[in-house]
Structures are given as C-alpha cells and as structure tokens.
C-alpha cells in the first residue's frame, strides 16, 4: 500500500447510533468507554492533588485531556494485542487494565495497583520500583512506559517482530508523543518496521507541545517550533507507509479509525502510522506554568473535553440520560477514591529487598561446573599439543599442517580444533536448532556472514526469517531485541563494533538492563548483544575501544569476554540460554585464533573464572586477548624463577571474586590486566572487591597482600591509528613481565 494520509477529521464525526448499527460495538461498550475516560481523568486529577500534598513523590506527567485516545485505541484492540507506552502513560495503563478487568474486585484492584505504584508501595504493579514513568503489566501485554522520549519505539518494533515470527496474529500498538517524532529512535524504528514488515500501529499523540516547544508553531512571543510540518503523519511518506489523522477528543472516532488501522497492520504485517490530534489539560509536569500557550487555546480544547464530547453524544442521540451519565461518573469517582485509600494503606517495600529482581538467578548443575573445569584443562592441553604438532609438521603448506595437526588432536584427545569465529558459528547454530525462539539480527549478519564471520553460512540453514539483516540502526537493533525478548524470543543482536554500543546505550541500559527491575521482576529479557572490541588492526579511535567498564557499571547486565574457542563456544551457548541480557564481547584480533574444544556439546557457567595456569608467586588476572599475553608473560617469568598464576576471568560481570581471592591468598600478589581505559577500569573494581572480600577466618583480601595490587590497562588516550602508538597504548607481554618482576622482587 503506497503512502497516503487518510484524514479522519474531515466531515462530521460518527454517531454512537451508527457505531451500534454497524455492530462494531454495543451501547454497553460505549458507556464503559465513558467510565474508562472518567476513571483516567479522575485518577489524574487525584494524582495532581496528591503530588501537591507530597503523598505522591517524584515526577508525574498527566494524561488528562487525552483520555479518548488511549480508551478508543485499546478498545479497538483484539484480546492478546500488545501496547508500549510513554512517560505520559497513566491513560494507557488505565485503559488496558480496564479492557481485561471490566467489573468487580478485579476492576477495583487494577486501579488500586496503579495508585499504589505511583505512591511507591509494594502492592503496586511494579512493587514500587517503577512508579509513574515505568508502570507496566507485561502479563496482559502492557510492555510498560519509559522516561526516555522515543525510548519505547524500538522495543515495540521488536515485539511486533516477535508476533510476526510466532505467527500469533497479534498486533502491537506503540504510543508516543509528537516530541518523540523528532528523535533518532523514531526514525530508526519506523524505518526498521517498514523494512521488515511487522504488524505495528505507531500512534502519535500530538498534544501540540514537546514540553514547552510547539510542534508546528505558537502565537506566544518567544516560542519556536519543533518541526517544519503541520502534521506529524506527514513523516509516513519517508517510510512509504499509510497514515491517518484522527480527532483524539472523540472516542468513537478514535475507535473506528483504530479498528481500520489495527486490522491493516494485522492482516498485512505492515506498519501503520496514526496521528491523534489531542491536548493535555495540565502542563508537562505539575510545576509547568504553561507560559508557552494561550488561555484562549486552552479553553478551545476544554470545550472539546472527551468526557463532554461522549456524554453529549449519548444524550443527544437518546442513548443515555443525564442521570445515567452522572451515575457513571460517580462510579468512576468512587473507584479512584478507593484506589487512593488502598495506596495510602499499602506497605512500603522493604529496603532489605532493594536488590531483588535485578537479575533472574542463573542456576547450573554442579556437574556443569565440574565438567567445565575438566574440559577447560583438557582443551588447553590439547591446544598446546596442536600448536606443537603444527610447528613440527613437515608439510609444505599451512593448510596441510593445520589439517594434519587437527587429525592428530582428534585421535589423541577426541577434540575438534576450531577458530574462535568457527566456534561462534557452531554455538549459535546449535542453539538455533535446539530452540526455535533463537533469532539473530544485525547489520550484515545474513548473506555477508557478519563483519568478522561470526554468522558465516548460517543463512543457508536458517533463512532470512531467523537471520535478519537490518539497516545501520544500532538503537533500533538493540531495542527491538529487547522487545522481542520480552515477547518470548531469544534474540542475538550483533553490534559490529563495541564502539557503536555508545549509540545503542539508551536501549541497552534503560530497556534491556533496567526493565526487569523497573517492572517489579515481572519481565524477563533473554537477549544477547554480541559485539567486538579492542585494538590490533590499526583502525583508530572509533573502531578500537574496549568499553567493558561502561557495561560493568550497569545493573542488570551480564558481561562476557572469552579468550579461546573453548570459552567462546561454551559461554555463548550459556548466554543464549540465560534469561538475563548478556553483552558478549569478542576481540577483533582473535577471530582466527585456533584452539581445541570437546566434540560433545557443553556449556560454561556464566560467572565462573578459569585458572589457565597455576602458580605460587603472583596472580595475574586477565580476559579476552590479554589472557594470551598473560600466559606468554608467565612463560617468560618462569625463566626468571617466578611462578605466575594466570586467571582468565571470562565473565567480568558477575565477577568470580572467589577465584581471585583464593589465588591471592596463595600468592600474596596481584596484577590485573585489561585493554579498557585505566580510569575507573575493571581492575579498580577487582581490587575493591578483593579488599572487601572476607575469608572464612575473618581476614580480608587486603590482609593477604604482600605487595600493592597493580592495574595494567589501556593508556588514557583515544586508541591511535599508528601501529607503534597502538601497540604502546595497551599492556604487552613485555610490560606485564616487567611489572610482575617488579612486584615480586619489590623493585
């Protein structure tokens, strides 16, 4: 369907009688819509009052005046359809709750839990963790609201991807304001939804102002404008999708238009953009003086109050009396009064539970842990043998040497020899065969096979339904993975370079990492964000960073950085099976590095380090490529009579501090090696955790140190392009060796 705008505002708005005659709704439905509109309004008025009394704290962005949009849109949804909301989201939560809890105790409890959430009480929808801007009820398809303007559009696209993939027949409604249409996430999301053909209705609630800035102009002196457009719906032309403009003050008009829009999206697996012209009664927030708009404008819109518009229709058409209208309003008011009392009477969350529900608990069988210890040692031994055989093989070509040596390892150890890139392909392929809910998405992951070959050849087996090439849109890639994960898939999203995670950080942190906690533990986000980092290819500052410290800082994320094919395979499989969001960072200089892995399937528990080399004089922790440097340094140290223990952390969040502490207790000395920047780096966190660590005898990690701990990391400079400078910017075998000698000998 080519782009067009269907302006539903033109002509006379539909009557209630015509709606009933068409059998699209009953008179009982319409009266219930009025009750929903009233309940949202009275809820917002009560919240405004409670904010002034400091009973509700924090920010609340009120939906009063816009109630017909949420009510009409959600009434038009089929059961099981999904919504995403905004910071001005009380109306959406109220309307979808009313859709499923139409009467009695369930209806009252819905509003009770909404009010309790805004008061920060344990009985709220999110147990007080989310509050006004993060209220959600994922079990009924409310994917929640967000404090970031435009922040929920990428997850909505992902949710629609999931529904299309599952063949559920469900559609997704994404609510956002006119201000969000000026964000990068809006463009990325609409473009991705259009390109991938997903059943999404994007609903622009155009209340004319993005906080104080008018969308398309204002007569008030000193104001500017946010867009050079009269209608936000005009933006649909950029995505070649249809659009509607509707009267957001008339719930009947909204309902009828949205039935068309949702049916179009559902039947065709296509994006539809709907712009609802509406108005907020209050300012952006309670403290907003509204100096940017005129009293005359406010009155014009109040004359089209959604409560008044629908009430007048019912009375004028002889479908309700004023007494019936008053009874509906009275019942709505009583519901909100009871909800307010419920909230006031509800208990506060227990501060002892503050860390509850940040993560889904990772559980592993003890046999998995023991098998990993056995396998890791065997793989390391087999890899060393492979390198020996290859070096001694008399064949003339490297290919022949490699194949001959692989055959010997297979015969002697029963293991395969793969590169890290091959191990990643093997792990992902096995998980996709094991679980149909695993999909891969990102730039160039399909026919191209990934920038570094980590999905090479996979599209032949799994097709473009499961290996999904995307536009260059890091925020939309990451956010859509979040939405797909919440809706039951296990997406693996590839971001080509960890440097580009900076573009996606909003989605990764605010939605991926935080949603479970903000939503009271009622959501899971089982996604993997695969990326790569580090220096080694002379491609300078924008493609060479190691940003794991940024990611370690974020509650809700796991961060994994493997160093060998054995670790890459087993950890990636665990990451895909995890119910938590996992950032899986490979190193650009190691994809071709070969090593032995067991022929049988295995996993490596997340959060468990591996002692790659035992020693007694000094502990060296490392991860990713620096493990290879540390092991080579340990060989050099052995020649000088120093026994170094090398710990491959593998997972840097959660950090296996027990392994580090046990080693330091033995050696009394510690060097932490990493490629991230020195300032506030991973080494600083390891030292902090070690100092605070308590052994069973009551002593701390600090007590067992015989020398000051040393952190070796990247110099505090942007990664340089010039090879000598690049090499000098990170720890090397030589600098690690020299530092270890200095630490052990005290010089």
Secondary structure, DSSP 8 states (H G I E B T S, - for coil): ----EEETTSS----HHHHHHTTSS-HHHHHHHHHHHHHHHHHHHHHHHHHHTTSS-S-----TT-HHHHHHHHHHS-TT-EEE--SS-HHHHHHHHHHH--SHHHHHHHHHHHHHHHTTBTTSTTTTSS-GGG--BGGGTB----SSTTTTHHHHHHHHHHHHHHT----EEEEEEGGGGGSHHHHHHHHHHHHHT--EEEEEEE-SEETTEESS--SSTT---S-S-S-GGGGGGGGT--EEEEETT-HHHHHHHHHHHHHHHHHHT-EEEEEEE---SS-SSTT---TTS-HHHHHHHHTT-HHHHHHHHHHHTTS--HHHHHHHHHHHHHHHHHHHHHHHHS-B--GGGTTTTSS------HHHHHHHHHHHHHHHHHHHHHHHHHHH---SSHHHHHHHHHHHHHHHHSEEEEEHHHHHHHHHHHHHHH-TTEEEEETT-STT--TTSTTTTHHHHHHHHHEEE--S-HHHHHHHHHHHHHTT-EEEEE-S-GGGHHHHHHIIIIIIITHHHHTTT------EEEEEE-SSS---TTS----HHHHHTSTTEEEE---SHHHHHHHHHHHHH-SSEEEEEEETT-TT-EEEEESS-----TT--EEEE--SSEEEEE-TTHHHHHHHHHHHHHHTT--EEEEE-SEEETT-HHHHHHHHHHHS-EEEEEEEESTT-HHHHHHHHHHH-B-TTS-BTGGG-SS--EEEEE-SS---SSHHHHHHTS--HHHHHHHHHHHHHT-
